[in-house]
Amino acid sequence: MHQKDYLSSPSEISDLRSAKSKGSGARAEIFCHRPIRLARRTLLVIFAASLAVGAIHPSYAKPDRGVNRTKVVTPRASAVERAVSLLFNYKWNVDNRQFPLLSFFSEQLKPGLDHSLSYPMDQFRFLIFETLDYDDARARYFLPSISSDGTGVHFIEFESTAIKNNFVSVAENKLKLTDNGAQKTIRASDGTRYVFVRYPDGEFRCAEIKDAGNNHLNFIYTSNGSMLHGVVDSAGRTITFNYADDGIGSVTQTWMANATGVQKTWMVGDPSAGASLPSNYSRPPGFTSFKKVPANALVQHYTAEMEASDRTLAQIFGGPNAVAAGNGFEPAGLAASYPLYRGDIIGDDGKLRRGHLSYAVHLYGNSSGTGDSPLYIPNGFTMHSPQPSPTDAAVTFYYPKLGNLTDITLAVFHIADFEIRPEGDRVRIGNIAGMGGSSLLYKHSHIEFYQGNIGLPPADARMRLRIDPAAVFTGAN
């Protein structure tokens, strides 16, 4: 759909605003008398009117895929007014990592942030809380957006090309969309990629933005994917959206400034209302977790000692940007892929129940679990299995001495591109490769330690045979 099809001039915006005060009949009159260059279904005209007047909001008139029907909503404040006011109230800061990821130009944020927060996409601004939708009848994708100067609300519409599963935007054909089933990727002319994946509620939402400079933004959703909870970038900076009854109540950001962790919260609307993360969300310095820690978790908080242990593990087994989870707590960006806490818990009968991350390490390429990383092990092993196992790509290594302990078998699961290549005091054995969770972008390798030269134990025996990774490398019990 061309950019000029909706609200393309200041006079049209003025007409729309005046119509808002006259009721829905006036709005319909404006759109019925506007020239439409392309033949469209009535549904899309209604949908566009709803977006423009006040429905960049979870309850806007949105079509069911392939079904010509809409929801009736009560118009709210003009989306154009919200977009224009918010456009100049923040700026994405992907380069200067001494400052937060979102730079706000006001200590007090205006209401409606969750309806209009956007990220540049060529001549458009993609509304990050909105979904990518497909019109079955016309075989086209469309994405709600605003113009780069904030004066227009419209769809970016993608039509198919002669190449299978490839689409281009109708407006100037600069944006390209590739349909890979459960994953859709939009590429802008400047090299930026926007990856959309299908979440459990069936909607395609943005999971990652990666610009030409290799800066990553990873989007974190609630377990069913229906609500954007936060954003994590490749430097580990986080944005947390704290919700109130009428939308976002506050925004909390964490970042590193001069090697010191900083956390700050900006209030949205009335500051007397107050908003903060619930107390049962763990928030250690430099390693925020959005996972809800259950009341029966053996360990309730991610301590400085646990963080130091995980950093050591990442330096031993991963590349420069790797993140390790060997203490039951996982990086912030994995709340969407694995919303459940996976450490030790105490059962109702008082007995300890080991979790998937109990005495095991997950190694990720970055804090969101979507990055790539080479995979290393320490020098000193005297034998190893010849190739990755067929079921979980596992290789075992036997060490007469590993770290602080002796007679240890190291098992590394989910290895890609297996090789044995010495590199200084480490040996490269390939790359991380394991998939998991609800996101196709998720990558990890799973690492376990066992006492003795036992090879790869049966799957049902591995958990009880594990040795605490912290005991191997720090002497902790």
VEXDOTI-829499 format. One line per 4 residues: number of its first residue (from 1); their letters; for each residue x, y, z of C-alpha. Coordinates in Angstrom, 3 decimals. Each point is the difference from the previous one (the first is absolute). Example, Ala and Ser with C-alpha at 12.3 -4.5 7.8 and 13.67 -1.06 7.14 Angstrom:
2
1 = as = 12.300,-4.500,7.800 ~ 1.370,3.440,-0.660 .
END
This chain:
477
1 = mhqk = 0.000,0.000,0.000 ~ 1.502,3.334,-0.986 ~ 1.074,2.396,2.700 ~ -2.273,2.770,-1.348 .
5 = dyls = -3.162,-2.083,0.225 ~ -0.558,0.974,3.632 ~ 0.357,3.398,1.698 ~ 2.476,1.242,-2.545 .
9 = spse = -0.473,3.744,0.563 ~ -0.347,2.340,3.006 ~ -3.508,0.949,-1.156 ~ -1.108,-3.650,0.117 .
13 = isdl = 1.369,-0.352,3.510 ~ -1.852,3.177,1.002 ~ -3.220,-1.369,-1.527 ~ 0.477,-3.238,1.859 .
17 = rsak = 0.556,1.701,3.322 ~ -3.099,2.143,-0.407 ~ -1.972,-3.077,-1.018 ~ 1.066,-1.739,3.191 .
21 = skgs = -2.063,2.477,2.006 ~ -3.091,-0.571,-2.186 ~ -0.334,-3.739,0.427 ~ 0.464,-3.100,-2.118 .
25 = gara = -2.323,1.235,-2.769 ~ 2.300,2.882,-0.842 ~ 2.977,-2.326,-0.106 ~ -1.749,-2.337,-2.405 .
29 = eifc = -0.914,2.959,-2.220 ~ 3.617,1.090,-0.307 ~ 1.181,-3.432,-1.067 ~ -2.956,-0.639,-2.330 .
33 = hrpi = 0.729,3.165,-1.984 ~ 3.784,-0.340,-0.212 ~ 1.391,-1.195,-3.352 ~ 1.479,-3.501,0.238 .
37 = rlar = 2.389,-0.780,-2.800 ~ -0.048,-3.769,0.512 ~ -3.056,-2.259,0.211 ~ -0.186,-1.319,3.565 .
41 = rtll = -2.336,-1.996,2.112 ~ -2.321,1.957,2.233 ~ 1.646,-1.741,2.928 ~ 3.363,1.692,-0.573 .
45 = vifa = -1.605,3.427,-0.352 ~ -1.767,-0.496,3.331 ~ 3.205,-1.331,1.541 ~ 2.005,2.987,-1.231 .
49 = asla = -2.605,2.426,1.319 ~ 0.141,-1.688,3.359 ~ 3.792,0.208,0.111 ~ 0.099,3.635,-1.018 .
53 = vgai = -2.697,1.231,2.365 ~ 1.058,-1.677,3.176 ~ 0.567,-3.685,-0.102 ~ 3.682,-0.740,0.035 .
57 = hpsy = -0.968,-1.873,3.099 ~ -0.610,-3.656,0.865 ~ -3.739,0.405,-0.632 ~ 0.133,1.625,-3.430 .
61 = akpd = -2.113,-1.312,-2.886 ~ 2.226,-2.805,-1.149 ~ -1.072,-2.630,-2.517 ~ 0.066,-3.694,0.747 .
65 = rgvn = 2.251,-1.546,-2.621 ~ -2.045,-0.583,-3.116 ~ -3.292,1.020,1.650 ~ -1.769,3.216,-0.922 .
69 = rtkv = -1.012,1.256,3.419 ~ 1.176,2.562,2.524 ~ -0.460,0.848,3.642 ~ -1.971,3.078,1.007 .
73 = vtpr = 2.073,2.244,2.244 ~ -0.504,3.315,1.720 ~ 2.392,2.541,-1.537 ~ 2.730,1.312,2.260 .
77 = asav = 2.365,2.956,-0.360 ~ 1.358,0.464,-3.508 ~ 2.802,-2.409,-0.882 ~ 1.528,2.756,-2.112 .
81 = erav = 0.181,2.320,3.010 ~ 1.558,-2.766,2.090 ~ 2.503,-0.938,-2.686 ~ 1.078,3.605,-0.640 .
85 = sllf = 0.403,0.794,3.694 ~ 1.884,-3.205,0.770 ~ 2.189,0.074,-3.095 ~ 1.932,2.944,1.382 .
89 = nykw = -0.060,-1.246,3.594 ~ 2.493,-2.858,-0.451 ~ 2.848,-1.232,-2.187 ~ 1.440,-3.498,-0.430 .
93 = nvdn = 3.629,-0.026,1.123 ~ 1.689,-3.069,-1.512 ~ 3.550,1.393,-0.194 ~ 0.931,1.740,3.266 .
97 = rqfp = -0.126,-2.775,2.560 ~ 0.803,2.298,2.915 ~ -3.619,1.148,-0.154 ~ -3.347,-1.825,0.049 .
101 = llsf = -1.394,-1.668,-3.111 ~ -2.892,2.475,-0.189 ~ 0.897,3.653,0.515 ~ -2.989,1.872,1.412 .
105 = fseq = -0.055,3.771,-0.306 ~ -2.363,0.389,2.934 ~ -0.017,-1.441,3.506 ~ -3.785,-0.330,-0.237 .
109 = lkpg = -1.242,-2.164,-2.889 ~ -3.354,0.612,-1.619 ~ -2.704,-2.703,0.091 ~ -0.323,-2.133,-3.121 .
113 = ldhs = 3.619,-1.099,-0.266 ~ -1.099,-3.588,-0.624 ~ -2.185,1.149,-2.900 ~ 2.556,2.086,-1.885 .
117 = lsyp = 3.571,-1.024,0.846 ~ 1.707,-0.614,-3.337 ~ 3.322,-0.937,-1.607 ~ 1.308,1.353,-3.363 .
121 = mdqf = -0.783,-2.121,-3.062 ~ 1.150,1.864,-3.138 ~ -2.397,2.924,-0.555 ~ -2.367,-1.435,2.605 .
125 = rfli = 0.043,-0.574,3.733 ~ -1.039,-3.528,0.973 ~ -2.289,-0.112,3.047 ~ 1.744,-2.591,2.145 .
129 = fetl = -3.104,-1.049,1.942 ~ -1.880,-0.857,-3.201 ~ -0.156,-3.342,-1.843 ~ 0.744,-1.028,-3.570 .
133 = dydd = -3.221,-1.198,-1.638 ~ -0.907,-1.853,-3.165 ~ -3.030,0.655,-2.214 ~ -0.951,-3.394,-1.480 .
137 = arar = -2.381,1.447,-2.569 ~ 2.635,2.269,-1.550 ~ 3.085,-2.087,0.886 ~ 1.722,2.977,1.589 .
141 = yflp = 1.678,0.774,3.308 ~ -0.569,3.297,1.744 ~ 1.635,1.719,2.944 ~ -1.377,3.078,1.840 .
145 = siss = 2.448,2.905,0.068 ~ 0.346,3.768,0.071 ~ 1.964,2.239,-2.348 ~ 3.512,0.978,1.045 .
149 = dgtg = -1.099,3.525,0.917 ~ -2.980,-1.253,1.994 ~ -2.624,1.664,-2.184 ~ -1.581,-3.094,-1.545 .
153 = vhfi = -1.471,-3.286,1.182 ~ -0.164,-2.720,-2.617 ~ 0.813,-3.600,-0.884 ~ 3.188,-1.218,-1.563 .
157 = efes = -1.429,-2.484,-2.486 ~ 2.013,-2.841,-1.548 ~ -0.924,-1.668,-3.292 ~ 1.415,-3.243,-1.350 .
161 = taik = 2.789,-0.144,-2.592 ~ 0.944,-2.520,-2.649 ~ 2.294,-1.657,2.551 ~ -1.815,-2.468,2.230 .
165 = nnfv = -0.598,1.185,3.586 ~ 1.427,3.442,-0.766 ~ -1.947,3.269,0.296 ~ 0.767,3.699,-0.524 .
169 = svae = -1.638,3.085,1.439 ~ -2.372,1.783,-2.360 ~ 1.398,3.377,1.046 ~ 3.149,0.436,-2.124 .
173 = nklk = 0.839,-3.737,0.266 ~ 2.823,0.664,2.489 ~ -1.016,-2.422,2.701 ~ 0.266,-3.727,-0.660 .
177 = ltdn = -1.772,-2.755,1.942 ~ 1.022,-3.668,0.012 ~ -2.547,-2.553,1.182 ~ 1.636,-3.018,1.643 .
181 = gaqk = -3.112,-1.432,1.568 ~ 0.140,0.621,3.744 ~ 2.535,2.789,-0.570 ~ -0.368,3.095,-2.195 .
185 = tira = 2.898,2.368,-0.649 ~ -0.314,3.566,-1.272 ~ 3.156,1.589,-1.433 ~ 0.330,3.761,-0.384 .
189 = sdgt = 2.115,1.787,-2.587 ~ 2.610,0.920,2.644 ~ 0.577,-3.676,0.851 ~ -2.077,-0.106,3.182 .
193 = ryvf = -1.879,-3.287,0.540 ~ -3.250,-0.379,1.951 ~ -0.783,-3.583,0.968 ~ -3.587,-0.962,0.833 .
197 = vryp = -0.890,-3.368,1.523 ~ -3.313,-1.640,0.826 ~ -0.729,0.004,3.727 ~ -2.320,-2.410,1.841 .
201 = dgef = -3.017,2.279,-0.522 ~ 0.443,-0.359,-3.782 ~ 1.197,3.558,-0.672 ~ 3.218,0.970,-1.770 .
205 = rcae = 1.905,2.444,2.183 ~ 3.433,1.521,-0.368 ~ 2.574,-2.169,1.809 ~ 3.192,1.693,-1.176 .
209 = ikda = 1.318,3.069,-1.795 ~ 3.572,-0.101,-1.303 ~ 1.496,3.028,-1.745 ~ 2.865,0.143,-2.506 .
213 = gnnh = 2.445,0.723,2.838 ~ -0.879,-3.349,1.618 ~ -1.876,1.662,2.865 ~ -2.759,-2.281,1.287 .
217 = lnfi = -3.307,0.748,1.686 ~ -1.802,-3.042,1.387 ~ -3.637,0.289,1.043 ~ -1.283,-1.814,3.076 .
221 = ytsn = -3.645,-1.067,0.282 ~ -2.172,-1.594,2.622 ~ -0.279,-3.792,-0.173 ~ -2.916,0.000,-2.461 .
225 = gsml = 1.550,2.791,-2.057 ~ -2.918,2.384,0.477 ~ 1.897,2.780,1.784 ~ 3.380,1.626,-0.667 .
229 = hgvv = 1.818,-0.106,3.317 ~ 3.362,1.478,-0.900 ~ 2.931,0.443,-2.363 ~ 3.631,-1.134,0.356 .
233 = dsag = 2.808,1.156,-2.271 ~ 3.279,-1.696,-0.941 ~ 1.821,1.951,2.736 ~ -2.299,-1.368,2.700 .
237 = rtit = -1.951,3.209,0.549 ~ -3.635,-0.611,0.846 ~ -3.322,1.797,-0.258 ~ -2.841,-1.286,2.167 .
241 = fnya = -3.585,1.110,-0.607 ~ -1.898,0.005,3.297 ~ -3.727,-0.187,-0.695 ~ -2.888,1.655,1.806 .
245 = ddgi = -3.745,-0.427,-0.624 ~ -0.032,2.493,-2.907 ~ 3.307,-0.881,-1.673 ~ 3.642,0.585,0.901 .
249 = gsvt = 0.351,1.562,3.437 ~ 3.766,0.396,-0.059 ~ 3.145,-0.935,-1.927 ~ 3.073,-1.393,1.788 .
253 = qtwm = 3.383,-0.080,-1.729 ~ 3.321,-1.558,1.020 ~ 3.391,0.702,-1.525 ~ 3.703,0.223,0.851 .
257 = anat = 1.626,3.421,0.422 ~ 3.750,0.095,0.785 ~ -0.086,-3.695,0.992 ~ -2.810,0.674,2.490 .
261 = gvqk = -3.491,-1.431,-0.336 ~ -2.717,2.648,-0.220 ~ -3.764,-0.420,0.312 ~ -2.571,2.743,-0.438 .
265 = twmv = -3.795,0.120,-0.291 ~ -2.014,2.559,-1.980 ~ -3.637,0.459,0.988 ~ -2.777,0.187,-2.593 .
269 = gdps = -2.857,2.403,0.713 ~ -0.806,0.858,3.611 ~ 3.132,-0.640,2.123 ~ -2.132,-0.463,3.107 .
273 = agas = -1.402,-3.236,-1.453 ~ 3.339,-1.795,0.400 ~ 1.191,-3.121,-1.808 ~ 2.854,-2.415,0.417 .
277 = lpsn = 1.002,-3.578,-0.680 ~ -1.552,-2.493,2.413 ~ 2.296,-0.967,2.854 ~ 0.095,-3.618,-1.169 .
281 = ysrp = 1.876,0.878,-3.186 ~ 3.739,-0.407,0.490 ~ 2.052,3.049,-0.969 ~ 3.705,-0.584,0.684 .
285 = pgft = 2.535,2.660,-1.062 ~ 0.712,-0.272,-3.712 ~ -2.052,-3.178,-0.457 ~ -3.710,0.730,0.195 .
289 = sfkk = -2.366,-2.970,-0.093 ~ -3.603,0.412,-1.118 ~ -0.914,-3.503,1.088 ~ -2.331,-0.297,2.942 .
293 = vpan = 1.783,-1.856,2.779 ~ -2.443,-2.410,1.699 ~ -0.519,0.145,3.735 ~ 1.339,-3.565,0.364 .
297 = alvq = 3.260,0.701,-1.859 ~ 3.007,-1.111,2.029 ~ 1.868,3.165,-0.997 ~ -2.081,3.174,-0.205 .
301 = hyta = 2.625,2.515,-1.110 ~ 2.806,0.120,-2.517 ~ 2.946,1.079,2.148 ~ 3.253,1.718,-0.912 .
305 = emea = 1.829,-3.305,0.608 ~ -2.315,-1.829,-2.400 ~ 0.487,2.696,-2.604 ~ 3.788,-0.238,0.342 .
309 = sdrt = -0.201,-3.791,-0.390 ~ -2.035,0.325,-3.186 ~ 2.424,2.533,-1.445 ~ 2.868,-2.410,0.655 .
313 = laqi = -1.878,-2.801,-1.740 ~ -0.717,2.243,-3.006 ~ 3.706,0.896,-0.292 ~ 1.020,-3.664,0.148 .
317 = fggp = -2.507,-1.426,-2.478 ~ -1.177,2.852,-2.249 ~ 0.976,2.832,-2.315 ~ 0.408,3.681,0.944 .
321 = nava = -3.752,0.713,0.216 ~ -1.036,-3.320,1.532 ~ -2.245,-0.201,3.049 ~ -0.082,-3.045,2.279 .
325 = agng = -2.808,-1.130,2.296 ~ 1.372,-2.512,2.484 ~ -1.692,1.111,3.221 ~ -3.670,-0.617,-0.740 .
329 = fepa = -0.724,3.518,-1.271 ~ -0.061,0.863,-3.699 ~ 0.553,3.209,-2.027 ~ -2.737,2.586,-0.280 .
333 = glaa = -0.732,-0.599,-3.674 ~ -1.107,-3.601,0.512 ~ -3.248,0.829,1.764 ~ -1.862,-0.455,-3.297 .
337 = sypl = 1.733,-3.247,-0.977 ~ -0.034,-1.546,3.469 ~ -2.344,1.897,2.344 ~ 0.332,-2.603,2.778 .
341 = yrgd = 2.652,0.013,2.713 ~ 2.180,-3.093,-0.513 ~ 2.158,-0.180,3.113 ~ -0.460,-2.012,3.213 .
345 = iigd = -3.364,0.027,1.757 ~ -1.312,-1.493,3.238 ~ -3.043,-2.245,-0.518 ~ -3.126,0.037,2.129 .
349 = dgkl = 1.419,-3.052,1.765 ~ 3.116,1.953,1.000 ~ 2.266,-1.867,-2.393 ~ 2.451,1.676,-2.357 .
353 = rrgh = -0.941,-0.150,-3.682 ~ 2.825,0.582,-2.434 ~ -0.733,2.266,-2.960 ~ 1.371,-0.100,-3.537 .
357 = lsya = 2.668,2.575,0.953 ~ 0.908,-1.681,3.287 ~ 3.727,-0.812,-0.200 ~ -0.042,0.661,-3.730 .
361 = vhly = 1.114,2.903,-2.164 ~ -1.779,1.605,-2.929 ~ 2.331,1.967,-2.235 ~ -1.523,2.734,-2.195 .
365 = gnss = 1.479,2.284,-2.640 ~ -1.549,3.046,1.689 ~ -2.389,0.916,2.822 ~ -3.119,-0.649,-2.085 .
369 = gtgd = 1.049,-3.515,-1.012 ~ -0.099,0.857,-3.711 ~ 3.673,0.703,-0.745 ~ 2.662,-2.262,-1.469 .
373 = sply = 3.129,-1.001,1.898 ~ 2.995,-2.271,-0.503 ~ 0.123,-2.861,2.479 ~ 3.146,-0.739,2.007 .
377 = ipng = 1.175,-2.404,2.703 ~ 3.126,0.140,2.211 ~ 3.223,-1.771,-0.946 ~ 0.968,-3.133,1.883 .
381 = ftmh = -2.417,-2.729,-1.132 ~ 1.557,-3.376,-0.815 ~ -2.845,-1.567,-2.012 ~ -3.283,0.951,-1.624 .
385 = spqp = -2.872,-1.564,-1.885 ~ 0.688,-0.043,-3.758 ~ -3.025,1.993,-1.185 ~ -3.210,1.628,1.244 .
389 = sptd = -2.721,-2.421,1.075 ~ -2.892,-0.342,-2.468 ~ -2.782,1.072,2.398 ~ 1.303,3.149,1.720 .
393 = aavt = 3.357,0.713,-1.720 ~ 1.968,-0.752,3.193 ~ 3.738,-0.633,0.330 ~ 1.725,-1.107,3.223 .
397 = fyyp = 3.545,0.831,1.146 ~ 1.899,-1.677,2.857 ~ 2.328,2.070,2.222 ~ 2.348,-1.488,2.598 .
401 = klgn = -0.200,3.514,1.497 ~ -2.453,2.748,-0.905 ~ -0.020,3.244,1.942 ~ 0.069,-0.865,3.702 .
405 = ltdi = -1.107,-3.620,-0.376 ~ 1.478,-3.271,-1.274 ~ -1.437,-2.900,-2.024 ~ -2.666,1.999,-1.844 .
409 = tlav = -2.067,-0.643,-3.110 ~ -1.178,3.097,-1.832 ~ -3.057,-0.402,-2.278 ~ -0.872,2.737,-2.495 .
413 = fhia = -3.393,-0.243,-1.727 ~ -1.203,1.780,-3.155 ~ 3.257,0.457,-1.889 ~ 0.012,1.235,-3.579 .
417 = dfei = 2.969,-0.244,-2.380 ~ 1.864,-2.365,2.328 ~ 3.797,0.205,-0.134 ~ 3.012,-0.287,2.304 .
421 = rpeg = 2.146,3.107,-0.435 ~ 2.379,1.295,2.701 ~ -0.134,3.754,0.534 ~ 2.357,1.110,2.786 .
425 = drvr = -1.097,-1.394,3.353 ~ -3.311,-1.190,-1.453 ~ -1.152,-2.402,-2.685 ~ -2.705,1.024,-2.443 .
429 = igni = -2.498,-2.804,-0.584 ~ -2.517,1.775,-2.286 ~ -2.901,2.387,0.495 ~ -3.092,0.132,2.198 .
433 = agmg = -2.969,-1.534,-1.770 ~ -2.861,-1.056,2.259 ~ -3.503,1.216,-0.793 ~ -2.739,0.329,2.577 .
437 = gssl = -2.864,2.042,1.415 ~ -2.701,1.688,-2.055 ~ 2.438,2.062,-2.107 ~ 1.760,-1.406,-3.041 .
441 = lykh = 2.845,2.420,0.693 ~ 0.990,-1.624,3.288 ~ 3.468,-1.628,0.078 ~ 1.936,-1.638,2.806 .
445 = shie = 2.311,-2.814,1.007 ~ -0.555,-2.067,3.147 ~ 3.009,-0.968,2.154 ~ 0.197,-2.546,2.833 .
449 = fyqg = 2.758,-1.425,2.234 ~ 0.096,-3.563,1.443 ~ 2.321,-1.739,2.438 ~ 2.140,-2.724,-1.579 .
453 = nigl = 0.727,-1.148,-3.529 ~ -3.573,-1.005,-0.816 ~ -0.606,1.239,-3.537 ~ -3.529,1.176,-0.751 .
457 = ppad = -2.431,-1.348,2.619 ~ -3.561,-1.034,-0.926 ~ -2.333,2.992,-0.209 ~ -1.955,-0.987,3.127 .
461 = armr = 3.208,-0.234,2.072 ~ 1.735,3.213,-0.974 ~ -1.707,2.355,2.434 ~ 0.936,-1.996,3.132 .
465 = lrid = 3.613,-0.417,-1.190 ~ 0.685,3.685,-0.641 ~ 2.679,1.941,1.896 ~ -0.524,3.668,0.837 .
469 = paav = 1.887,2.097,-2.626 ~ 0.902,2.482,2.729 ~ 1.756,-2.812,1.907 ~ 2.086,-0.813,-3.064 .
473 = ftga = 1.298,3.517,-0.570 ~ -0.345,1.863,3.314 ~ 0.133,-2.701,2.676 ~ -3.490,0.969,1.268 .
477 = n = -2.122,-2.770,1.473 .
END
